[in-house]
Amino acid sequence: MDSETSNKTDMSFPATYQITIKGLLSEHWTDWFNGTLVSSLNDPTGKPHTILTCQVRDQAELHGILNRLNNLNMPLLEVTYISDKGEDHV
């Protein structure tokens, strides 16, 4: 594993992730997910998906968000690493 790859998985400082779920989750859920940016789009078949863009402090906070989505019965489609603190965010 090279140093660039290992840095991307280091959770010793905040990182930004995009979490895509099946279905719609309205923007009023932003506060419940600690200020996460909530947006939606339709897949190529026209089915709605929600994208949560969130900055997490550590792995535990990321798991907490994923657990909340699981408790809401929102099917998880994708979790994408975006950047570490100090890098440009989407």
Residue frames as qw, qx, qy, qz and C-alpha x, y, z in Angstrom:
[[0.000, 0.891, 0.454, 0.000, 0.00, 0.00, 0.00],
 [0.432, 0.383, -0.032, 0.816, 1.52, 3.35, -0.99],
 [0.176, -0.241, -0.457, 0.838, 1.44, 6.41, 1.28],
 [0.294, -0.051, -0.221, -0.928, -1.25, 8.18, -0.79],
 [0.592, -0.275, -0.670, -0.354, -3.65, 5.25, -0.39],
 [0.487, -0.303, -0.687, 0.446, -2.96, 4.89, 3.33],
 [0.025, -0.076, -0.216, 0.973, -3.62, 8.62, 3.90],
 [0.430, -0.178, -0.396, -0.791, -7.05, 8.33, 2.33],
 [0.689, -0.359, -0.608, -0.161, -8.12, 5.71, 4.85],
 [0.362, -0.014, -0.562, 0.743, -6.57, 7.42, 7.90],
 [0.314, -0.738, -0.484, -0.351, -9.42, 8.51, 10.17],
 [0.517, -0.335, -0.389, 0.685, -7.24, 10.48, 12.63],
 [0.020, 0.307, 0.049, -0.950, -8.67, 13.76, 11.28],
 [0.548, 0.501, 0.387, -0.547, -11.95, 14.85, 9.63],
 [0.177, -0.044, 0.782, 0.596, -12.85, 13.54, 6.20],
 [0.531, 0.310, 0.043, -0.787, -15.71, 14.23, 3.79],
 [0.245, 0.084, 0.951, 0.170, -17.87, 11.41, 2.40],
 [0.537, 0.081, -0.236, -0.806, -20.81, 11.16, 0.03],
 [0.287, 0.083, 0.931, -0.212, -23.37, 8.55, 1.01],
 [0.434, 0.047, -0.456, -0.775, -25.95, 7.57, -1.61],
 [0.322, 0.131, 0.860, -0.374, -29.18, 5.90, -0.51],
 [0.064, -0.325, -0.791, -0.514, -32.19, 4.61, -2.41],
 [0.186, -0.750, -0.634, 0.011, -35.29, 6.77, -1.99],
 [0.078, 0.719, 0.033, 0.690, -35.93, 10.35, -0.91],
 [0.506, -0.500, -0.454, 0.536, -34.82, 11.91, 2.35],
 [0.109, 0.920, 0.238, 0.293, -35.91, 15.54, 2.61],
 [0.366, 0.549, -0.299, 0.690, -33.58, 18.41, 3.54],
 [0.512, -0.697, 0.109, -0.490, -35.21, 18.74, 7.00],
 [0.955, -0.236, -0.114, 0.142, -33.09, 15.72, 8.02],
 [0.465, 0.657, -0.319, 0.501, -29.92, 17.88, 7.81],
 [0.321, -0.677, 0.412, -0.518, -29.93, 18.61, 11.57],
 [0.931, -0.251, 0.187, -0.188, -30.47, 14.95, 12.47],
 [0.910, 0.210, 0.015, 0.357, -27.34, 14.13, 10.48],
 [0.546, -0.578, 0.021, 0.606, -25.20, 16.87, 12.11],
 [0.106, 0.791, -0.146, -0.585, -25.44, 19.50, 9.37],
 [0.493, -0.001, 0.752, 0.438, -25.00, 17.08, 6.47],
 [0.320, 0.357, -0.305, -0.823, -25.80, 18.45, 3.01],
 [0.523, 0.267, 0.802, -0.116, -28.84, 16.53, 1.70],
 [0.350, 0.430, -0.355, -0.753, -29.58, 16.48, -2.03],
 [0.715, 0.203, 0.650, -0.158, -31.53, 14.21, -4.35],
 [0.247, 0.433, -0.590, -0.635, -31.45, 12.99, -7.93],
 [0.896, 0.191, 0.207, -0.343, -33.11, 10.38, -10.10],
 [0.515, -0.277, 0.734, 0.347, -31.22, 7.38, -11.44],
 [0.085, 0.191, -0.655, -0.727, -31.39, 6.57, -15.19],
 [0.132, -0.363, -0.898, -0.210, -34.65, 4.66, -14.64],
 [0.259, -0.584, -0.209, -0.740, -36.23, 7.66, -12.89],
 [0.699, -0.530, -0.466, 0.112, -36.07, 6.22, -9.35],
 [0.124, -0.917, 0.163, -0.341, -35.13, 8.76, -6.64],
 [0.774, -0.073, -0.380, 0.501, -31.87, 8.62, -4.72],
 [0.290, -0.954, 0.010, -0.072, -30.63, 10.83, -1.90],
 [0.686, 0.335, -0.317, 0.563, -27.02, 11.94, -1.54],
 [0.520, -0.847, -0.066, 0.089, -25.68, 12.94, 1.87],
 [0.562, 0.538, -0.297, 0.554, -22.42, 14.91, 1.82],
 [0.624, -0.774, -0.063, -0.091, -20.97, 14.91, 5.31],
 [0.312, 0.613, -0.586, 0.428, -17.76, 15.73, 7.11],
 [0.860, -0.451, -0.227, -0.068, -17.05, 13.24, 9.88],
 [0.265, -0.837, 0.454, -0.150, -14.52, 13.49, 12.70],
 [0.195, -0.409, 0.891, -0.024, -13.70, 9.80, 12.80],
 [0.277, -0.014, -0.909, -0.311, -14.79, 6.29, 11.86],
 [0.005, -0.354, -0.826, 0.438, -17.26, 6.14, 14.78],
 [0.286, 0.483, 0.165, -0.811, -19.14, 9.20, 13.49],
 [0.358, 0.252, -0.651, -0.620, -19.32, 7.71, 9.98],
 [0.214, -0.151, -0.965, 0.004, -20.73, 4.48, 11.43],
 [0.123, 0.400, 0.593, -0.688, -23.24, 6.52, 13.44],
 [0.397, 0.396, -0.188, -0.806, -24.60, 8.13, 10.27],
 [0.384, 0.126, -0.833, -0.377, -24.77, 4.75, 8.53],
 [0.083, -0.231, -0.911, 0.332, -26.60, 3.29, 11.56],
 [0.288, 0.410, 0.314, -0.807, -29.16, 6.11, 11.47],
 [0.464, 0.308, -0.484, -0.674, -29.84, 5.39, 7.80],
 [0.289, -0.007, -0.956, -0.054, -30.18, 1.70, 8.61],
 [0.069, 0.313, 0.742, -0.588, -32.67, 2.51, 11.41],
 [0.408, 0.448, 0.047, -0.794, -34.71, 4.49, 8.86],
 [0.727, 0.252, 0.637, 0.045, -34.71, 1.43, 6.54],
 [0.397, 0.838, -0.187, -0.323, -32.99, 3.47, 3.83],
 [0.942, 0.132, 0.184, 0.246, -31.12, 1.10, 1.47],
 [0.287, -0.754, 0.372, 0.459, -27.46, 2.05, 1.17],
 [0.797, 0.599, 0.073, 0.021, -26.20, 2.24, -2.42],
 [0.694, 0.432, -0.171, 0.549, -22.74, 3.76, -2.11],
 [0.456, -0.847, 0.007, 0.275, -20.27, 5.39, 0.28],
 [0.673, 0.562, 0.002, 0.481, -17.61, 7.51, -1.44],
 [0.540, -0.525, -0.072, 0.654, -14.58, 9.13, 0.15],
 [0.333, 0.911, 0.171, 0.172, -14.27, 12.76, -1.04],
 [0.395, 0.648, -0.326, 0.564, -11.41, 14.44, 0.85],
 [0.585, -0.340, -0.497, 0.544, -9.57, 15.00, 4.13],
 [0.188, -0.920, -0.208, 0.273, -9.69, 18.20, 6.16],
 [0.271, -0.660, 0.332, 0.618, -7.78, 20.91, 4.37],
 [0.270, 0.077, 0.746, 0.604, -8.46, 19.55, 0.89],
 [0.343, 0.023, -0.234, -0.909, -11.08, 21.02, -1.43],
 [0.345, 0.248, 0.841, -0.334, -14.59, 19.80, -0.65],
 [0.068, 0.361, 0.748, 0.553, -17.38, 19.22, -3.11]]
